[in-house]
């Protein structure tokens, strides 16, 4: 398999972390999203949506969307529960991450880190940060009674939510008011096979 990715992407990081923790080797190619490397005809033939991550399977099929990719990779592993309700709860939190969390935690980080100080998109920050605080508060309340998000064990729900939460401060979020969330971040970082966001994949990496 081959992963098309951008190292600073939390969505790409979900896939890299899942691969590392499952011990799956994968070729890796970085695509600079800031320079249009996902908008070339060659890349659009793989993912017409022009986004990373994209995972090219051994038969040439290309799978897009980070949460779909990690579900494909982890199916049948301890990261996906066998129980029907628990599986649905993992998906529940993964949908929460995409719709209630990522636009208001990940997007401010992108605006702050990668756009110029005079970008008109900076006007979005107050509203996005307010909505991000609401999402973080939902997570904090849940973690008050739970060590992990589903079934009291580490699952894809934790990977999906960890990716951008642990760097939320880079977009202007203060995590100090969320002690249970911060303790959960530490628990995730202590899991076997953990790799930090900016660690380049070691196995079979290509440039």
C-alpha positions in Angstrom: 0.0 0.0 0.0 1.0 3.6 -0.4 -0.1 6.6 1.7 -0.3 10.0 0.1 0.0 12.5 3.0 1.1 15.8 4.3 3.2 15.6 7.5 1.6 18.4 9.4 -1.9 17.1 8.7 -3.8 15.7 11.7 -6.0 13.8 9.3 -2.9 12.2 7.8 -1.6 11.6 11.3 -4.6 9.5 12.1 -3.6 7.1 9.4 0.1 7.1 10.3 -0.7 6.5 13.9 -3.1 3.6 13.1 -0.5 2.0 10.8 2.2 2.3 13.4 0.1 0.9 16.2 -1.1 -2.0 14.0 2.4 -2.7 12.8 1.5 -2.3 9.1 4.2 -1.3 6.7 3.2 1.2 4.0 5.0 3.2 1.4 4.6 6.9 2.1 4.7 10.0 -0.2 4.3 13.5 1.0 2.2 15.9 -1.0 2.6 19.6 -0.2 -1.0 20.8 0.1 0.2 24.4 0.3 1.7 24.2 -3.2 -1.1 22.5 -5.0 0.5 19.0 -5.0 -3.0 17.4 -4.5 -4.5 19.4 -7.4 -2.4 17.9 -10.2 -4.2 15.7 -12.8 -2.1 12.7 -11.7 -3.3 13.1 -8.1 -6.9 13.9 -9.0 -7.0 10.7 -10.9 -6.5 9.0 -7.5 -8.7 11.2 -5.4 -11.0 13.5 -7.4 -11.6 15.5 -4.2 -8.0 16.6 -4.3 -7.2 16.0 -0.6 -4.9 14.0 1.6 -4.7 11.5 3.1 -5.3 9.0 0.3 -4.4 5.3 0.6 -3.6 3.4 -2.6 -4.2 -0.3 -2.0 -2.2 -3.1 -3.5 -4.7 -3.6 -6.3 -4.6 0.1 -7.3 -7.9 1.1 -5.6 -7.5 4.5 -3.9 -9.3 5.1 -0.6 -9.9 8.6 0.7 -11.2 10.3 3.9 -9.1 9.7 7.0 -11.8 8.0 9.1 -12.7 5.7 6.3 -9.1 4.8 5.8 -8.4 4.0 9.5 -11.6 1.9 9.7 -10.4 -0.1 6.7 -7.0 -0.6 8.2 -8.3 -1.5 11.7 -11.2 -3.8 10.8 -10.7 -7.0 12.8 -8.2 -5.5 15.2 -8.6 -4.5 18.8 -9.0 -0.9 17.7 -12.5 -1.8 16.4 -14.8 -3.5 19.0 -16.6 -6.7 18.1 -19.8 -5.7 19.9 -22.4 -4.1 17.6 -23.3 -1.2 20.0 -19.6 -0.4 20.8 -18.8 -0.3 17.1 -21.6 2.1 16.5 -20.4 4.3 19.4 -16.9 4.3 17.8 -18.5 5.6 14.7 -20.6 8.1 16.7 -17.4 9.7 18.0 -15.7 9.6 14.6 -18.7 11.4 13.1 -18.6 13.9 16.0 -14.9 14.5 15.2 -15.6 15.3 11.6 -18.7 17.5 12.1 -18.5 19.1 15.6 -14.7 19.0 16.3 -12.5 19.2 13.2 -14.0 22.4 11.7 -13.5 24.2 15.0 -10.3 22.7 16.3 -8.3 21.7 13.2 -9.4 24.6 11.0 -8.2 27.4 13.4 -4.9 25.6 13.6 -4.6 25.7 9.8 -5.5 29.4 9.6 -3.0 30.4 12.3 -0.2 28.2 11.2 -0.4 28.3 7.4 -2.2 31.5 6.3 -0.8 35.0 6.3 -1.6 37.4 9.1 -3.7 39.5 6.7 -5.7 36.6 5.5 -9.5 37.4 5.5 -10.0 33.9 6.9 -8.7 35.1 10.3 -12.1 36.8 10.8 -13.5 33.3 11.2 -11.4 32.5 14.3 -13.6 33.9 17.1 -16.6 31.9 16.0 -14.6 28.8 15.2 -12.8 28.9 18.5 -16.1 29.3 20.4 -17.6 26.3 18.7 -14.3 24.4 19.3 -14.6 25.1 23.0 -18.1 23.6 22.9 -16.7 20.4 21.3 -13.9 20.2 23.8 -16.4 20.6 26.7 -18.4 17.7 25.3 -15.2 15.6 25.4 -14.3 16.8 28.9 -17.7 15.8 30.3 -17.5 12.4 28.7 -14.0 11.8 30.0 -15.0 12.7 33.5 -16.6 9.2 33.8 -14.5 7.3 31.2 -10.8 6.6 30.6 -11.3 6.3 26.8 -14.2 7.2 24.5 -15.7 3.8 24.0 -15.8 0.6 26.1 -13.2 1.8 28.5 -10.5 0.8 26.0 -8.4 2.5 23.3 -10.1 2.5 20.0 -10.3 4.3 16.7 -12.5 6.9 18.4 -9.5 7.9 20.5 -7.2 8.1 17.5 -9.7 10.2 15.5 -10.2 12.7 18.3 -6.6 12.8 19.5 -5.1 13.9 16.2 -6.1 17.5 16.3 -7.0 17.8 20.0 -3.4 17.3 21.1 -2.2 20.3 19.0 -5.3 22.4 19.5 -3.2 25.1 21.3 -1.5 25.8 17.9 -4.8 27.2 16.7 -5.6 29.3 19.8 -7.3 26.8 22.1 -6.3 26.8 25.7 -6.6 23.2 27.1 -6.0 24.2 30.7 -9.7 24.2 31.5 -10.0 20.6 30.5 -8.1 18.4 33.0 -9.8 15.2 32.1 -9.1 15.8 28.4 -5.5 16.5 29.2 -5.2 13.3 31.2 -6.7 11.4 28.3 -4.1 12.9 25.9 -1.4 11.5 28.2 -3.1 8.1 28.1 -3.2 8.1 24.3 0.5 9.1 24.1 1.4 6.2 26.3 -0.2 3.5 24.0 2.2 0.9 22.5 3.4 2.0 19.0 2.7 5.6 19.6 4.4 8.1 17.2 4.3 11.9 17.4 2.6 14.0 14.7 5.8 15.2 12.9 7.6 11.8 13.0 8.2 10.7 9.4 7.2 7.1 8.8 10.3 4.9 9.1 9.2 1.9 7.2 9.5 1.9 3.4 9.3 5.7 3.2 9.7 7.3 -0.2 10.1 10.9 -1.3 
